[in-house]
Amino acid sequence: MPDKVIDFDSRKHAHVFKRKEAKVDALRQAFRLARGEADKSVAPSKSKKSKKSRKK
């Protein structure tokens, strides 16, 4: 029988970390909504016009 070592802790650690990050993201979003801030996941449009006056 081959001596294969299976490491369950490394897989479990990655899974637990992802779950914790999801909780933190949910809390951040909830606080942003509670403060009335705009949704940060939507990128603002980058096609803003320059306010500089042009010389003719």
ABEGO torsion letter per residue (X at the ends): XBBBBBBAAAAAAAAAAAAAAAAAAAAAAAAAAAAGBBBAABBBBAABBBABBBBX
